[in-house]
């Protein structure tokens, strides 16, 4: 059965191109189109599409406002198109907090210079959202409120703690699709007195990671910083890997620090969870608590394998609470996990380990 898509875009040229790309793939059926947010809300309620592609800046009603209304009246998986600017990054993060589950950079140059790659990325993202068995992940502007019990919520479960807090020296977290909404729910549950540092890999463009780190820092009791080369690993501080770069760790004297480098240009993911996990496995051995959250693909699986070989602990988000079960599912399928947890339980679980 075809994935039913609603295309929302105020530029007639870009809207036609999106529709043409989707129409060229037998997996999709474009059931409607809209040129502003108000039309999008009405079409979403009437057509009940599986996926909506949504522009952010539109007349009459912007995309963020439309996402909020759609998530209230008829929750749907929404893929945002956003400009690769600082303001575009902030707006995209607002849309993800409102309930959108993924985003793609909006580069008109790609339509003419690299249409095949743009089409491949678009169809891959829409297919992943359309084939997800989970309802759209709903995030609120205040992470502490997002996990309050509801009639359909999964009860928070604190996993058994197999090691004492003194056994861990680092938390390492990886996420992709759905991560910008999931990470605040995890990190906001951690106390400012957390005795270990945190490293985070989130698949995200270079222009977006500074704004994301800043937003996480505002939402959490711990300190969240956009990682820079040479940053020390400090208790209660999370370092977010910069988009487009690779983050590893090393020790000089008695000081542990991160290295931010360009990395191999042939790698699919920049930053890569595999590279970060592999690096911390070599430096910390079994003293790592690692978490793989929602995301497309299998990045993190081979790094988790190295972590497990060194005696580290691996937690993965469960399928029911993941927007896309690719990354955590790959680790679980490889039998590399110690615990599979719903999203609401991960933050409290980590807090319990280090209480």
C-alpha positions as CSV (number, residue, x, y, z in Angstrom):
1,X,0.0,0.0,0.0
2,X,1.4,3.4,-1.0
3,X,2.5,5.9,1.6
4,X,0.1,8.9,1.3
5,X,1.9,12.2,1.3
6,X,0.7,15.8,1.6
7,X,3.2,18.4,0.2
8,X,3.1,21.9,1.8
9,X,5.3,24.6,0.2
10,X,4.6,28.2,-0.7
11,X,7.1,28.2,-3.7
12,X,5.3,26.7,-6.7
13,X,8.6,25.7,-8.3
14,X,9.9,23.8,-5.2
15,X,6.4,22.3,-4.6
16,X,6.3,20.9,-8.1
17,X,9.8,19.5,-7.8
18,X,9.0,17.7,-4.5
19,X,5.8,16.3,-6.0
20,X,7.7,15.1,-9.1
21,X,10.3,13.4,-7.0
22,X,7.7,11.6,-4.9
23,X,5.6,10.7,-8.0
24,X,8.6,9.0,-9.6
25,X,8.8,6.5,-6.7
26,X,6.1,3.8,-6.6
27,X,6.2,3.8,-2.8
28,X,4.3,7.1,-2.6
29,X,1.0,8.7,-3.5
30,X,0.8,12.4,-3.3
31,X,-2.7,13.0,-2.1
32,X,-2.7,16.7,-1.8
33,X,-0.7,20.0,-1.8
34,X,-0.9,23.3,0.0
35,X,0.8,26.7,-0.3
36,X,0.4,27.9,3.3
37,X,-0.1,26.6,6.8
38,X,-3.8,27.3,7.0
39,X,-4.4,25.2,3.9
40,X,-2.0,22.5,5.3
41,X,-4.1,22.1,8.5
42,X,-7.4,21.8,6.5
43,X,-5.8,19.3,4.1
44,X,-4.3,17.2,6.9
45,X,-7.6,16.9,8.7
46,X,-9.5,16.1,5.4
47,X,-7.0,13.8,3.7
48,X,-5.4,12.1,6.8
49,X,-2.0,11.6,5.0
50,X,0.7,9.2,6.3
51,X,3.4,11.9,6.0
52,X,3.5,15.7,5.5
53,X,6.4,17.6,4.0
54,X,6.3,21.1,5.4
55,X,8.0,24.4,4.6
56,X,8.7,26.7,7.6
57,X,8.3,30.2,6.1
58,X,4.9,30.6,4.5
59,X,2.3,33.3,4.2
60,X,-1.0,33.3,6.2
61,X,0.2,30.7,8.7
62,X,3.9,29.6,9.1
63,X,4.9,26.0,9.2
64,X,5.6,25.9,12.9
65,X,2.1,27.1,13.8
66,X,0.7,24.6,11.3
67,X,2.7,21.7,12.9
68,X,1.3,22.7,16.3
69,X,-2.3,22.7,15.1
70,X,-1.9,19.4,13.1
71,X,-0.4,17.7,16.1
72,X,-3.4,18.7,18.2
73,X,-6.1,17.9,15.7
74,X,-4.7,15.0,13.6
75,X,-1.1,13.9,14.7
76,X,0.9,13.1,11.6
77,X,4.6,12.4,10.8
78,X,5.9,15.7,9.5
79,X,9.2,16.3,7.6
80,X,10.3,19.9,7.7
81,X,12.3,21.7,5.0
82,X,14.6,24.4,6.5
83,X,17.2,26.9,5.4
84,X,20.8,26.2,6.4
85,X,21.1,29.4,8.4
86,X,21.3,30.2,12.2
87,X,17.7,31.4,12.1
88,X,16.7,28.4,10.0
89,X,18.2,26.2,12.6
90,X,16.3,27.8,15.5
91,X,13.0,27.6,13.5
92,X,13.6,24.0,12.7
93,X,14.2,23.2,16.4
94,X,11.0,25.0,17.2
95,X,9.2,22.9,14.6
96,X,10.6,19.7,16.1
97,X,9.5,20.8,19.6
98,X,6.1,21.4,18.1
99,X,5.9,17.8,17.0
100,X,7.7,17.4,13.6
101,X,9.8,14.3,13.5
102,X,12.5,15.0,10.9
103,X,13.9,17.8,8.7
104,X,15.9,18.3,5.5
105,X,18.0,21.3,4.4
106,X,16.2,23.3,1.7
107,X,18.8,24.1,-0.9
108,X,17.3,25.2,-4.2
109,X,20.7,24.6,-5.9
110,X,20.4,20.9,-5.3
111,X,17.2,20.9,-7.5
112,X,19.3,21.7,-10.5
113,X,22.9,20.7,-9.6
114,X,22.2,17.4,-7.8
115,X,18.6,16.4,-8.3
116,X,19.2,12.6,-8.0
117,X,20.8,12.9,-4.6
118,X,18.1,15.3,-3.4
119,X,15.4,12.8,-4.7
120,X,17.2,9.9,-3.0
121,X,17.4,11.7,0.4
122,X,13.8,12.9,0.2
123,X,12.3,9.5,-0.7
124,X,14.4,7.7,1.9
125,X,13.3,10.1,4.7
126,X,9.6,10.0,3.7
127,X,9.6,6.2,3.3
128,X,11.2,5.8,6.8
129,X,8.5,8.0,8.4
130,X,5.7,6.4,6.4
131,X,6.8,2.9,7.3
132,X,7.2,3.7,11.0
133,X,4.7,1.7,13.0
134,X,4.8,4.3,15.8
135,X,2.6,7.4,16.1
136,X,4.3,10.8,15.6
137,X,6.5,11.6,18.6
138,X,5.0,14.5,20.4
139,X,7.4,16.9,22.1
140,X,6.6,20.0,24.2
141,X,8.6,23.1,24.7
142,X,9.2,22.1,28.3
143,X,10.9,18.7,28.5
144,X,9.9,18.2,32.1
145,X,6.3,18.2,31.2
146,X,6.6,15.9,28.2
147,X,6.9,12.8,30.2
148,X,4.1,13.3,32.7
149,X,2.0,10.1,32.8
150,X,-0.9,10.1,30.4
151,X,-3.5,7.5,29.6
152,X,-1.4,6.0,26.8
153,X,2.1,6.7,28.3
154,X,4.4,3.9,29.3
155,X,5.2,3.9,33.0
156,X,8.7,5.0,33.8
157,X,10.8,1.9,34.6
158,X,14.1,2.2,36.4
159,X,16.4,-0.5,35.0
160,X,18.5,-2.7,37.4
161,X,21.9,-1.1,38.1
162,X,24.5,-3.8,37.4
163,X,27.4,-1.6,38.4
164,X,27.9,1.0,41.1
165,X,28.2,4.7,40.1
166,X,32.0,4.5,40.7
167,X,32.3,1.9,37.9
168,X,31.4,4.5,35.2
169,X,33.5,7.4,34.1
170,X,31.5,8.5,31.0
171,X,28.1,8.6,29.4
172,X,28.1,8.3,25.6
173,X,24.8,8.9,23.7
174,X,24.0,8.6,20.0
175,X,20.9,9.6,18.1
176,X,19.6,10.5,14.6
177,X,16.0,10.9,13.4
178,X,13.8,11.8,16.4
179,X,16.9,12.6,18.5
180,X,16.3,16.4,18.7
181,X,13.0,15.7,20.5
182,X,14.3,12.7,22.5
183,X,17.5,14.1,23.8
184,X,15.9,16.9,25.9
185,X,13.7,14.3,27.6
186,X,16.7,12.2,28.6
187,X,19.2,15.0,29.5
188,X,16.6,17.1,31.4
189,X,16.3,14.3,34.0
190,X,20.0,14.4,34.9
191,X,21.1,16.4,37.9
192,X,23.6,19.3,37.8
193,X,25.7,17.3,40.2
194,X,26.2,14.4,37.7
195,X,29.7,13.0,38.6
196,X,30.7,12.1,35.0
197,X,30.9,13.9,31.6
198,X,28.7,13.1,28.6
199,X,29.5,12.9,24.9
200,X,26.7,13.2,22.4
201,X,26.5,12.4,18.7
202,X,23.4,13.6,16.9
203,X,23.2,13.5,13.1
204,X,22.6,17.1,12.2
205,X,24.0,19.7,9.8
206,X,26.9,21.9,10.9
207,X,24.8,25.0,10.9
208,X,22.3,23.4,13.3
209,X,24.4,21.9,16.1
210,X,25.4,25.2,17.8
211,X,21.8,26.2,18.2
212,X,20.8,22.8,19.3
213,X,23.5,22.7,22.0
214,X,22.4,26.2,23.2
215,X,18.8,25.0,23.4
216,X,19.7,21.9,25.3
217,X,21.8,23.9,27.8
218,X,18.7,26.1,28.5
219,X,16.5,23.1,29.0
220,X,18.8,21.0,31.3
221,X,20.3,21.3,34.8
222,X,23.6,19.9,33.4
223,X,25.8,22.1,31.2
224,X,25.5,21.3,27.5
225,X,28.2,22.7,25.2
226,X,28.9,22.6,21.5
227,X,32.2,20.7,21.5
228,X,35.4,22.4,20.4
229,X,38.8,20.8,19.8
230,X,40.6,20.4,23.1
231,X,37.5,20.7,25.4
232,X,38.1,18.9,28.7
233,X,35.8,16.2,29.7
234,X,34.2,17.5,32.9
235,X,31.6,16.1,35.3
236,X,28.1,17.4,34.7
237,X,29.0,18.7,31.3
238,X,27.7,17.3,28.0
239,X,29.7,17.9,24.8
240,X,27.6,17.8,21.6
241,X,29.6,16.8,18.5
242,X,29.7,19.5,15.8
243,X,27.8,18.7,12.6
244,X,30.1,17.8,9.7
245,X,33.0,16.8,11.9
246,X,34.2,13.7,13.9
247,X,34.5,13.7,17.7
248,X,37.0,11.4,19.4
249,X,38.7,11.4,22.9
250,X,42.3,11.3,24.0
251,X,44.3,11.7,27.2
252,X,47.3,14.1,27.6
253,X,48.9,13.7,31.0
254,X,46.0,13.3,33.4
255,X,43.6,15.3,31.3
256,X,41.0,13.7,29.1
257,X,39.8,15.9,26.2
258,X,37.9,15.7,22.9
259,X,39.4,16.0,19.5
260,X,37.3,17.6,16.7
261,X,38.5,16.7,13.2
262,X,37.3,16.6,9.6
263,X,37.6,12.8,9.5
264,X,37.4,10.6,6.4
265,X,35.4,12.4,3.6
266,X,34.0,9.0,2.5
267,X,32.1,8.4,5.8
268,X,28.4,8.5,5.6
269,X,27.9,10.1,9.0
270,X,29.5,13.3,10.3
271,X,29.5,13.1,13.2
272,X,29.6,9.3,13.5
273,X,28.5,7.4,16.6
274,X,30.7,4.4,15.6
275,X,33.8,6.6,15.6
276,X,32.9,8.3,18.9
277,X,32.0,4.9,20.6
278,X,35.2,3.3,19.3
279,X,37.3,6.1,20.6
280,X,35.8,6.1,24.1
281,X,36.0,2.2,24.2
282,X,39.8,2.5,23.7
283,X,40.2,5.2,26.4
284,X,37.6,4.1,29.0
285,X,37.2,0.4,28.4
286,X,34.3,-0.9,30.5
287,X,33.8,2.3,32.4
288,X,31.3,3.7,29.8
289,X,27.5,3.9,30.0
290,X,26.3,4.2,26.4
291,X,22.8,4.9,25.1
292,X,21.5,4.5,21.5
293,X,18.4,6.5,20.8
294,X,16.0,6.7,17.9
295,X,17.5,7.1,14.5
296,X,17.6,5.9,10.9
297,X,20.4,3.5,9.8
298,X,22.8,1.4,11.9
299,X,25.4,4.0,13.0
300,X,26.5,3.0,16.5
301,X,26.3,-0.8,16.1
302,X,30.0,-1.4,15.4
303,X,31.0,1.1,18.0
304,X,28.7,-0.6,20.5
305,X,30.3,-3.9,19.6
306,X,33.7,-2.5,20.7
307,X,32.2,-1.1,23.8
308,X,30.7,-4.4,24.8
309,X,34.0,-6.2,24.1
310,X,35.6,-3.9,26.6
311,X,32.9,-4.5,29.2
312,X,30.9,-1.3,28.9
313,X,27.2,-1.1,29.3
314,X,24.8,-0.5,26.4
315,X,21.2,0.7,26.6
316,X,18.9,1.1,23.6
317,X,15.6,2.8,23.2
318,X,12.7,0.5,22.5
319,X,10.8,0.3,19.2
320,X,7.5,1.6,20.6
321,X,8.9,4.9,21.7
322,X,11.4,5.4,18.8
323,X,10.4,7.6,15.8
324,X,12.7,5.4,13.7
325,X,14.0,2.1,15.2
326,X,17.0,1.8,12.9
327,X,19.9,2.6,15.2
328,X,18.6,1.1,18.4
329,X,17.1,-1.8,16.5
330,X,20.5,-2.6,14.8
331,X,22.2,-2.7,18.2
332,X,19.5,-4.9,19.7
333,X,19.4,-7.3,16.7
334,X,23.2,-7.7,17.1
335,X,22.6,-8.8,20.8
336,X,24.8,-5.9,22.1
337,X,22.4,-4.4,24.6
338,X,22.1,-4.8,28.3
339,X,18.7,-3.0,28.5
340,X,16.0,-2.0,26.1
341,X,14.0,0.9,27.6
342,X,11.2,3.2,26.6
343,X,12.3,6.8,26.2
344,X,10.6,8.0,29.4
345,X,12.7,5.5,31.4
346,X,16.1,6.4,30.1
347,X,16.7,9.7,31.8
348,X,15.5,8.6,35.2
349,X,17.4,5.3,34.8
350,X,20.7,7.2,34.2
351,X,19.9,9.5,37.1
352,X,19.4,6.4,39.3
353,X,22.8,4.9,38.2
354,X,24.6,8.1,39.3
355,X,22.5,9.2,42.3
